[in-house]
Amino acid sequence: MTRLSWFNVVSLTVGFAFLYIPILILVIYSFNESKLVTVWAGFSTKWYAELMQNEAFLNAAWVTVKVAVFSSTIATVLGTMAAYVLVRGGRFTGRTVFSGMVYAPLVMPEVITGLSLLLLFIGLNLDRGVLTIVLAHATFSMCYVSVVVSARLMTFDRALEEAALDLGASPFEAFRLVTLPIIAPSVIAGWLLAFSLSLDDLVIASFTSGPSATTLPIKIFSAVRLGVSPEINALSTIMIAIVTLGVITASLITKRNAVRQQRDQQLAERTS
């Protein structure tokens, strides 16, 4: 086993401290009694209670969740279809243009994407609101889903599909009963990635949102420009707790599945 040098240890320590000490300070000061976020005046949870009564933040959070669910679902369907065409479609007329259009949002600046979508919605005379944010988020997150699903399709054993076709299944039935269950983990991963990108987006949402629909990142950004309040610390702490819980849950599920697969493999070796 290779030992870490003192330089590597110091570099890792400084790096992790730079990343996580501000987050730890934010969590601690979310329980501050004082209205001043930099002055400690005692332990209190009143800012969490006030946050639960803040209609503006609650409405923004609800809009954000709705947008993330709908946009990630649309992006997953379209991204999976695009990945299937790119991997299984072979050479066809316009393939280069099609692949370039699919992957363009990966390298396109978000300001350009948001501005172009805004001009499109204005040209279509479409009022900005939840629908326009959903369409915008689905547009830029679809490419991420396509990349994840394409990577899985490239390593997929097509003999399984061919066996299903030989047994009388139609191409759609072969995809639904054979291909889709096998690539389901990558599809789910793509949905989660699109969901997290939608939750975190600020730039594109600021171009495509309207007065009737304000997402949580926009609301937080607007509030921070007037000064950081303890309610924002409390909201950030809740978001950190949700993300941490999700990561721990996913790690436990992955570990349990790995243990189960190892146990099944050992049982199969014993029976053979």
N, C-alpha and C positions, 0 to 999 in steps of 0.2 A: 504494500500500500504506500503510495506517494504522500509524503508529508507536505503540508502547506508551509511555505516560507513565511517569515515575519512580514514581508512586504504584502503577500497575498492576504494574510490575516488582517493587517491594518487596512488594506484597500476594501476588503469586504465589510469590515466593521464600519468604516467611514461611509461607505455607500449605503448600507442598510440603515445606519443612523440618519443619514440625510433624507432617506425616503420615509422612514417610519416615525421618527421623533416628532415631526410636525403633526402627523395624524394622531399620535398619542396625546400631544398637547391639546389638539382640537377636542378629542374625546373627554379629556379631563375638564376643560373649561366649559363643556356643555352642561356640566353639573354645577356651574358657578352661580352663586346667589346674586352677584352684582350684574347690572346691565352692561358694565364695561367688560369687554371680553379679555382685557389684559390685566385686570385687577381681580385677585381672588378675594372673595368676601364670605366664603363658607360654602358648604355642600348643600345643594338644593336640586330638586327635580321639577321646579315650577315651570321651567322653559319648555319641558316636554308637554306639560299640561296645556300651556298656552299655544304650543304648536298644534295640538289636537283640536284647538278651537279656532285656528287661523283658516278661514274659508278659502283665502286666496291660495295658500300653499296646498291645501287639500284638493281643491279643484284642479290645480296644475298637476299634482301627482296623479290624479285620476285620468286626466287627459293624456299624460305621458304613458301610463300603463296601457290605455286603450290603443294609442298610436303604436306602441311597441308590439303589442299582440297582433294587431291586424297587419301592420307592415311586415313583420317578420314572417307571418304565415304566407302572405303574398310573395315575398322575396324567396321563401323556401320552395314554393311551388314553381315559380318561374326559373329560379336558379337551378333546380333539379332538372327541369326540362331542358334548359340551355346546356347544362353539363352533359346530359344524355346525348343531345344532338352533336355536340362537339367531339365526344369520345366515340360514339357509335355511328355517327353520320358519315364518316369517311370524307372523301373529297367531294365537294359539291360547289356549285357556282355561288360566289359570294361568301364563302366560308371565312376568308380573311377579314372581310368587312364585318361579318357577324361576330367573330371572336373579338375583334377590336372594339366593337360597340359593347360587348358584354363586359370586357375587362377594363374599359376606359375609366370608369369611376375609381378604380384602384389608384390611378396616377393623377387623376384630375383634381386640382385644388378645390376644396369644398366651397370656397367663395364663388368660383366659376360655376360649379354645379348648382348652387343655390340661386345665383343670379339668373342662369339660363332657365331654371324651372320657374322662377318668378315671372319672367317674361312670357314663358309658355302659358302659365295660368292666366296672366293678364290678357294674352291674345285669345284664349278660349273663353274669356269673360267668366272665369270660375272664381267664385268668392273664396278667399283664403280662410281656412279653418282646419278642422280635424281631417277632412278628406284630402286636402292638398298636402298636409304634413305626412299622412299615410302614404300617398303616392310618391312623395319625394324620398322618404326613408326606404320604401320598397325599391326605388330605382337605384340608390347608391349601395344598398346592402345586398342586392341580388347577386352582385359579382362575387362577394365573399362566399356566399352559399355555393355558387358555381365552382369556385376554386376547391372548396372542401369536398364536394361531391365528386368532382372530376378526378381528384386524387384517388378516391376509393374505386371509382369505376375503372380506372386504368389498371388496377391490380385485381379486378374481378375475374373469376374463372368463367368464361363464356360457355364452357362445356355444360354448365348447369342449365343455362337458358336453352341450349341446343337440345339437351335431354328432355326438357319440358315440351319443346316444340315437337320433338319426335313422338312424344306420348299423346299428342293431339291438342295441346294447349295453343291458343291463339297468341300472337305477339303481345297483346295487351295483358292476357292472363299470365303469360310467362313473366312479364315485368311485375305485375301485381303480386303474384304468388311466390316468385323465386327471387327476382332482382331486388325489389323494394325491401323485403324483410332483411336481406343480407346487407344492403347499404343503409339500412335504417339508422345505425349509430352515427354515420356521417351526416345524414339528413337532419337528425336531432341536433348534432353539433353545429350544423349550419344555422338552424333555427335559433339556437341559443346565442350564437355569435351575432346574428342579425338583431336579436332582441336586445343584447347589450349595447350594440352600436346605436340603436334607436334611443335607448335610455340616455345615452351619453351625449347625443348630438346637440350641438348648440348653434353652429354656423348655419347649416341648411335649414333648420327649424326657424331660425330668426328671419329668413327670407320668405318662407312659405307659410308661416303662421299668421293669424289675424287676431283682432281684438276678442273674438269669441273663443279662441283656443290658444292658450299659453302653456307651453310645456314647462316642466319643473326646472331644467337647466336654464331656460330663459328667465324664469321667475327668480331663481337664485342669483343669476348674473345681474339682474336689475336691482335686486335688494343689496347685493354686495357693493354696487357702485355708490350707494348711499351710506355705506358703512356696515361692517360685519356686526350682526346682532347675535345674542345668545340663541335665538330660535334657529338661526342658520347652523350654528354648531350642533344643536340638538338634532336637526334634520340630517345633517351630514353623518352624525353618529349612528342614527337609525339606518341609513343607507349602508354604512360600513358594516353594521351588525348583520344586515340582510345578506350582503355579499359574502361575509365570512361564514355565515351559516350555510349558504349555498355551496361554497368551496369545500367545507368540511363534509357536508352531506354527499357531494359528488365523490370525494376521496374515499369515504367509507363504503359507498356503493361499489366503486371500482375495486377497492381492496377485497370486499366480500366476493365479488364476481371472480377475481383472480384466485382466491382461496378455493372457491367452488370448482373452478376449472381444473386447478391442480389436484383437488380431491377426486374429481371424476376421472382425470387422467391416470392417477394412481390406482383407482378401482378398476379401470379398464385394463391396465397392465397386469394386475393381479388375477383377473378373471381369464385373461388370455394365456 
